[in-house]
Amino acid sequence: MTEPVVLYEEKGSVAIVTLNRPEKMNTLTEAVVQGVADAIDQATASRPVRSIVLRGAGRALTGGYDLNPGSGGDIEGGWGSPYDAPGPKPRKGAWDPVRDLQFMGNNVRRFMKIWECPKPVLGQIHGWAIGGATDLILCCDLLFMADDAYIGYAPSRIFGTPTTMMWVYRLGLEHAKQFLLSGDAIDAETAHRIGLVSYVYPADEIAERIEAHARRLENIPANQLALNKLLINQTFENMGLRTTQLLGTLFDGVTRHTEEAYQWVESFSEKGFREVISERDAPFGDYGERKRK
């Protein structure tokens, strides 16, 4: 039997949700996104669980959406939705922005289960959290980062905008523009300095440290945790979070259907997926160079 792409385990008061495609850098497919949503629902419904840890198996949290052609997880191939929706079959090259919004909006709604969960969700960033990975992990309540890890939204350079758009709400105007206009990778020291993550630990200690922190929360009544989380989150809801997410999700579809985006995707078959990604990142000297090191 094939192992699930998302694992769920309860360790006393702590639920552990693990992205489990290590051979593919835990890249996000329909099955992974739904698996995370189901695991959050399961932890929410479990009376013994007081907090949740979200992490990835292997050497990275996740490399973002699986865009590799033929992988079964590419955004307009293996995912199904917007092009299997009722209505006339689109002609080649056609794009329906409403279908696209419904499709990507469904991902956002599932990511936001983390935000809406009444129990604290602690996110563990090790290795890499790139692109769509940030749409997922930035929905967590507290972020723990390995000292050798990187996080960033490289699709800012081409082919994407953040859909859950937690960046500006977690960072503020200046730093959000600094890293979203460039797509620059953010190392752990910088992430901690600018307030993107709460804690930085050595890579070989981070799993133990985050679980220890999660266990501390079992000493606080569940209703107290839920009310404080709701109170904090509501402040950002009132600042227009959902409207920003609507625009971010719509704009993400737009950026995937520009002439530049079409040519970029077409170059996958000409040069190979990895080479195209390397060419995108080479002028910035970050993701490609650091990965090789």
Secondary structure as a PSIPRED ss2 file (coil, helix, strand):
# PSIPRED VFORMAT (PSIPRED V4.0)

   1 M C   1.000  0.000  0.000
   2 T C   1.000  0.000  0.000
   3 E C   1.000  0.000  0.000
   4 P C   1.000  0.000  0.000
   5 V C   1.000  0.000  0.000
   6 V E   0.000  0.000  1.000
   7 L E   0.000  0.000  1.000
   8 Y E   0.000  0.000  1.000
   9 E E   0.000  0.000  1.000
  10 E E   0.000  0.000  1.000
  11 K E   0.000  0.000  1.000
  12 G C   1.000  0.000  0.000
  13 S C   1.000  0.000  0.000
  14 V E   0.000  0.000  1.000
  15 A E   0.000  0.000  1.000
  16 I E   0.000  0.000  1.000
  17 V E   0.000  0.000  1.000
  18 T E   0.000  0.000  1.000
  19 L E   0.000  0.000  1.000
  20 N C   1.000  0.000  0.000
  21 R C   1.000  0.000  0.000
  22 P H   0.000  1.000  0.000
  23 E H   0.000  1.000  0.000
  24 K H   0.000  1.000  0.000
  25 M C   1.000  0.000  0.000
  26 N C   1.000  0.000  0.000
  27 T C   1.000  0.000  0.000
  28 L E   0.000  0.000  1.000
  29 T C   1.000  0.000  0.000
  30 E H   0.000  1.000  0.000
  31 A H   0.000  1.000  0.000
  32 V H   0.000  1.000  0.000
  33 V H   0.000  1.000  0.000
  34 Q H   0.000  1.000  0.000
  35 G H   0.000  1.000  0.000
  36 V H   0.000  1.000  0.000
  37 A H   0.000  1.000  0.000
  38 D H   0.000  1.000  0.000
  39 A H   0.000  1.000  0.000
  40 I H   0.000  1.000  0.000
  41 D H   0.000  1.000  0.000
  42 Q H   0.000  1.000  0.000
  43 A H   0.000  1.000  0.000
  44 T H   0.000  1.000  0.000
  45 A H   0.000  1.000  0.000
  46 S C   1.000  0.000  0.000
  47 R C   1.000  0.000  0.000
  48 P C   1.000  0.000  0.000
  49 V C   1.000  0.000  0.000
  50 R C   1.000  0.000  0.000
  51 S E   0.000  0.000  1.000
  52 I E   0.000  0.000  1.000
  53 V E   0.000  0.000  1.000
  54 L E   0.000  0.000  1.000
  55 R E   0.000  0.000  1.000
  56 G E   0.000  0.000  1.000
  57 A C   1.000  0.000  0.000
  58 G C   1.000  0.000  0.000
  59 R C   1.000  0.000  0.000
  60 A C   1.000  0.000  0.000
  61 L C   1.000  0.000  0.000
  62 T E   0.000  0.000  1.000
  63 G C   1.000  0.000  0.000
  64 G C   1.000  0.000  0.000
  65 Y E   0.000  0.000  1.000
  66 D C   1.000  0.000  0.000
  67 L C   1.000  0.000  0.000
  68 N C   1.000  0.000  0.000
  69 P C   1.000  0.000  0.000
  70 G C   1.000  0.000  0.000
  71 S C   1.000  0.000  0.000
  72 G C   1.000  0.000  0.000
  73 G C   1.000  0.000  0.000
  74 D C   1.000  0.000  0.000
  75 I C   1.000  0.000  0.000
  76 E C   1.000  0.000  0.000
  77 G C   1.000  0.000  0.000
  78 G C   1.000  0.000  0.000
  79 W C   1.000  0.000  0.000
  80 G C   1.000  0.000  0.000
  81 S H   0.000  1.000  0.000
  82 P H   0.000  1.000  0.000
  83 Y H   0.000  1.000  0.000
  84 D H   0.000  1.000  0.000
  85 A C   1.000  0.000  0.000
  86 P C   1.000  0.000  0.000
  87 G C   1.000  0.000  0.000
  88 P C   1.000  0.000  0.000
  89 K C   1.000  0.000  0.000
  90 P C   1.000  0.000  0.000
  91 R C   1.000  0.000  0.000
  92 K C   1.000  0.000  0.000
  93 G C   1.000  0.000  0.000
  94 A C   1.000  0.000  0.000
  95 W C   1.000  0.000  0.000
  96 D C   1.000  0.000  0.000
  97 P H   0.000  1.000  0.000
  98 V H   0.000  1.000  0.000
  99 R H   0.000  1.000  0.000
 100 D H   0.000  1.000  0.000
 101 L H   0.000  1.000  0.000
 102 Q H   0.000  1.000  0.000
 103 F H   0.000  1.000  0.000
 104 M H   0.000  1.000  0.000
 105 G H   0.000  1.000  0.000
 106 N H   0.000  1.000  0.000
 107 N H   0.000  1.000  0.000
 108 V H   0.000  1.000  0.000
 109 R H   0.000  1.000  0.000
 110 R H   0.000  1.000  0.000
 111 F H   0.000  1.000  0.000
 112 M H   0.000  1.000  0.000
 113 K H   0.000  1.000  0.000
 114 I H   0.000  1.000  0.000
 115 W H   0.000  1.000  0.000
 116 E H   0.000  1.000  0.000
 117 C C   1.000  0.000  0.000
 118 P C   1.000  0.000  0.000
 119 K C   1.000  0.000  0.000
 120 P C   1.000  0.000  0.000
 121 V E   0.000  0.000  1.000
 122 L E   0.000  0.000  1.000
 123 G E   0.000  0.000  1.000
 124 Q E   0.000  0.000  1.000
 125 I E   0.000  0.000  1.000
 126 H C   1.000  0.000  0.000
 127 G C   1.000  0.000  0.000
 128 W E   0.000  0.000  1.000
 129 A E   0.000  0.000  1.000
 130 I E   0.000  0.000  1.000
 131 G C   1.000  0.000  0.000
 132 G H   0.000  1.000  0.000
 133 A H   0.000  1.000  0.000
 134 T H   0.000  1.000  0.000
 135 D H   0.000  1.000  0.000
 136 L H   0.000  1.000  0.000
 137 I H   0.000  1.000  0.000
 138 L C   1.000  0.000  0.000
 139 C C   1.000  0.000  0.000
 140 C C   1.000  0.000  0.000
 141 D C   1.000  0.000  0.000
 142 L E   0.000  0.000  1.000
 143 L E   0.000  0.000  1.000
 144 F E   0.000  0.000  1.000
 145 M E   0.000  0.000  1.000
 146 A E   0.000  0.000  1.000
 147 D C   1.000  0.000  0.000
 148 D C   1.000  0.000  0.000
 149 A C   1.000  0.000  0.000
 150 Y E   0.000  0.000  1.000
 151 I E   0.000  0.000  1.000
 152 G E   0.000  0.000  1.000
 153 Y C   1.000  0.000  0.000
 154 A H   0.000  1.000  0.000
 155 P H   0.000  1.000  0.000
 156 S H   0.000  1.000  0.000
 157 R C   1.000  0.000  0.000
 158 I C   1.000  0.000  0.000
 159 F C   1.000  0.000  0.000
 160 G C   1.000  0.000  0.000
 161 T C   1.000  0.000  0.000
 162 P C   1.000  0.000  0.000
 163 T C   1.000  0.000  0.000
 164 T C   1.000  0.000  0.000
 165 M C   1.000  0.000  0.000
 166 M C   1.000  0.000  0.000
 167 W H   0.000  1.000  0.000
 168 V H   0.000  1.000  0.000
 169 Y H   0.000  1.000  0.000
 170 R H   0.000  1.000  0.000
 171 L H   0.000  1.000  0.000
 172 G C   1.000  0.000  0.000
 173 L H   0.000  1.000  0.000
 174 E H   0.000  1.000  0.000
 175 H H   0.000  1.000  0.000
 176 A H   0.000  1.000  0.000
 177 K H   0.000  1.000  0.000
 178 Q H   0.000  1.000  0.000
 179 F H   0.000  1.000  0.000
 180 L H   0.000  1.000  0.000
 181 L C   1.000  0.000  0.000
 182 S C   1.000  0.000  0.000
 183 G C   1.000  0.000  0.000
 184 D C   1.000  0.000  0.000
 185 A C   1.000  0.000  0.000
 186 I E   0.000  0.000  1.000
 187 D E   0.000  0.000  1.000
 188 A H   0.000  1.000  0.000
 189 E H   0.000  1.000  0.000
 190 T H   0.000  1.000  0.000
 191 A H   0.000  1.000  0.000
 192 H H   0.000  1.000  0.000
 193 R H   0.000  1.000  0.000
 194 I C   1.000  0.000  0.000
 195 G C   1.000  0.000  0.000
 196 L C   1.000  0.000  0.000
 197 V C   1.000  0.000  0.000
 198 S C   1.000  0.000  0.000
 199 Y E   0.000  0.000  1.000
 200 V E   0.000  0.000  1.000
 201 Y E   0.000  0.000  1.000
 202 P C   1.000  0.000  0.000
 203 A C   1.000  0.000  0.000
 204 D C   1.000  0.000  0.000
 205 E C   1.000  0.000  0.000
 206 I H   0.000  1.000  0.000
 207 A H   0.000  1.000  0.000
 208 E H   0.000  1.000  0.000
 209 R H   0.000  1.000  0.000
 210 I H   0.000  1.000  0.000
 211 E H   0.000  1.000  0.000
 212 A H   0.000  1.000  0.000
 213 H H   0.000  1.000  0.000
 214 A H   0.000  1.000  0.000
 215 R H   0.000  1.000  0.000
 216 R H   0.000  1.000  0.000
 217 L H   0.000  1.000  0.000
 218 E H   0.000  1.000  0.000
 219 N H   0.000  1.000  0.000
 220 I C   1.000  0.000  0.000
 221 P C   1.000  0.000  0.000
 222 A H   0.000  1.000  0.000
 223 N H   0.000  1.000  0.000
 224 Q H   0.000  1.000  0.000
 225 L H   0.000  1.000  0.000
 226 A H   0.000  1.000  0.000
 227 L H   0.000  1.000  0.000
 228 N H   0.000  1.000  0.000
 229 K H   0.000  1.000  0.000
 230 L H   0.000  1.000  0.000
 231 L H   0.000  1.000  0.000
 232 I H   0.000  1.000  0.000
 233 N H   0.000  1.000  0.000
 234 Q H   0.000  1.000  0.000
 235 T H   0.000  1.000  0.000
 236 F H   0.000  1.000  0.000
 237 E H   0.000  1.000  0.000
 238 N H   0.000  1.000  0.000
 239 M C   1.000  0.000  0.000
 240 G C   1.000  0.000  0.000
 241 L H   0.000  1.000  0.000
 242 R H   0.000  1.000  0.000
 243 T H   0.000  1.000  0.000
 244 T H   0.000  1.000  0.000
 245 Q H   0.000  1.000  0.000
 246 L H   0.000  1.000  0.000
 247 L H   0.000  1.000  0.000
 248 G H   0.000  1.000  0.000
 249 T H   0.000  1.000  0.000
 250 L H   0.000  1.000  0.000
 251 F H   0.000  1.000  0.000
 252 D H   0.000  1.000  0.000
 253 G H   0.000  1.000  0.000
 254 V H   0.000  1.000  0.000
 255 T H   0.000  1.000  0.000
 256 R C   1.000  0.000  0.000
 257 H C   1.000  0.000  0.000
 258 T C   1.000  0.000  0.000
 259 E H   0.000  1.000  0.000
 260 E H   0.000  1.000  0.000
 261 A H   0.000  1.000  0.000
 262 Y H   0.000  1.000  0.000
 263 Q H   0.000  1.000  0.000
 264 W H   0.000  1.000  0.000
 265 V H   0.000  1.000  0.000
 266 E H   0.000  1.000  0.000
 267 S H   0.000  1.000  0.000
 268 F H   0.000  1.000  0.000
 269 S H   0.000  1.000  0.000
 270 E H   0.000  1.000  0.000
 271 K H   0.000  1.000  0.000
 272 G C   1.000  0.000  0.000
 273 F H   0.000  1.000  0.000
 274 R H   0.000  1.000  0.000
 275 E H   0.000  1.000  0.000
 276 V H   0.000  1.000  0.000
 277 I H   0.000  1.000  0.000
 278 S H   0.000  1.000  0.000
 279 E H   0.000  1.000  0.000
 280 R H   0.000  1.000  0.000
 281 D H   0.000  1.000  0.000
 282 A H   0.000  1.000  0.000
 283 P H   0.000  1.000  0.000
 284 F H   0.000  1.000  0.000
 285 G C   1.000  0.000  0.000
 286 D C   1.000  0.000  0.000
 287 Y H   0.000  1.000  0.000
 288 G H   0.000  1.000  0.000
 289 E H   0.000  1.000  0.000
 290 R H   0.000  1.000  0.000
 291 K H   0.000  1.000  0.000
 292 R H   0.000  1.000  0.000
 293 K C   1.000  0.000  0.000
